[in-house]
Amino acid sequence: MDVRIGFHEIELRSRIKACGGKWDASKKVWRLTYEKVKELDLLDRIVDDKAS
Protein backbone atom coordinates (compact mmCIF):
# COMPACT_ATOMS: atom_id res chain seq x y z
CA MET A 1 0.00 0.00 0.00
CA ASP A 2 1.17 3.52 -0.70
CA VAL A 3 0.79 6.11 2.05
CA ARG A 4 1.62 9.79 2.10
CA ILE A 5 3.01 11.59 5.12
CA GLY A 6 4.17 15.15 5.52
CA PHE A 7 7.85 16.03 5.27
CA HIS A 8 7.77 17.43 8.80
CA GLU A 9 6.43 14.17 10.33
CA ILE A 10 9.85 12.89 11.33
CA GLU A 11 8.70 10.62 14.17
CA LEU A 12 6.08 8.95 11.97
CA ARG A 13 8.65 8.49 9.21
CA SER A 14 10.92 6.73 11.72
CA ARG A 15 8.08 4.43 12.78
CA ILE A 16 7.34 3.60 9.14
CA LYS A 17 11.01 2.77 8.50
CA ALA A 18 11.11 0.61 11.64
CA CYS A 19 8.15 -1.39 10.28
CA GLY A 20 9.97 -2.04 7.01
CA GLY A 21 8.47 0.80 4.99
CA LYS A 22 10.28 1.84 1.82
CA TRP A 23 10.35 5.29 0.25
CA ASP A 24 9.22 5.43 -3.39
CA ALA A 25 10.83 8.63 -4.64
CA SER A 26 9.13 8.51 -8.03
CA LYS A 27 5.64 8.59 -6.44
CA LYS A 28 6.72 10.45 -3.27
CA VAL A 29 4.96 7.92 -1.05
CA TRP A 30 5.92 5.31 1.53
CA ARG A 31 5.25 1.66 0.67
CA LEU A 32 4.01 -0.66 3.41
CA THR A 33 1.95 -3.80 3.71
CA TYR A 34 -1.72 -3.30 4.50
CA GLU A 35 -1.17 -4.95 7.88
CA LYS A 36 1.50 -2.38 8.80
CA VAL A 37 -0.63 0.51 7.53
CA LYS A 38 -3.44 -0.71 9.77
CA GLU A 39 -1.09 -1.30 12.71
CA LEU A 40 0.26 2.27 12.43
CA ASP A 41 -3.30 3.67 12.04
CA LEU A 42 -2.54 5.15 8.62
CA LEU A 43 -5.62 3.94 6.75
CA ASP A 44 -6.72 7.52 6.11
CA ARG A 45 -3.38 8.25 4.41
CA ILE A 46 -3.53 5.53 1.76
CA VAL A 47 -2.92 6.92 -1.69
CA ASP A 48 -5.18 5.44 -4.35
CA ASP A 49 -3.21 5.91 -7.56
CA LYS A 50 -6.20 4.68 -9.58
CA ALA A 51 -8.35 7.63 -8.43
CA SER A 52 -8.38 10.54 -10.82
C-alpha positions in Angstrom: 0.0 0.0 0.0 1.2 3.5 -0.7 0.8 6.1 2.1 1.6 9.8 2.1 3.0 11.6 5.1 4.2 15.2 5.5 7.9 16.0 5.3 7.8 17.4 8.8 6.4 14.2 10.3 9.8 12.9 11.3 8.7 10.6 14.2 6.1 9.0 12.0 8.6 8.5 9.2 10.9 6.7 11.7 8.1 4.4 12.8 7.3 3.6 9.1 11.0 2.8 8.5 11.1 0.6 11.6 8.2 -1.4 10.3 10.0 -2.0 7.0 8.5 0.8 5.0 10.3 1.8 1.8 10.3 5.3 0.2 9.2 5.4 -3.4 10.8 8.6 -4.6 9.1 8.5 -8.0 5.6 8.6 -6.4 6.7 10.4 -3.3 5.0 7.9 -1.0 5.9 5.3 1.5 5.2 1.7 0.7 4.0 -0.7 3.4 2.0 -3.8 3.7 -1.7 -3.3 4.5 -1.2 -5.0 7.9 1.5 -2.4 8.8 -0.6 0.5 7.5 -3.4 -0.7 9.8 -1.1 -1.3 12.7 0.3 2.3 12.4 -3.3 3.7 12.0 -2.5 5.1 8.6 -5.6 3.9 6.8 -6.7 7.5 6.1 -3.4 8.3 4.4 -3.5 5.5 1.8 -2.9 6.9 -1.7 -5.2 5.4 -4.4 -3.2 5.9 -7.6 -6.2 4.7 -9.6 -8.3 7.6 -8.4 -8.4 10.5 -10.8 
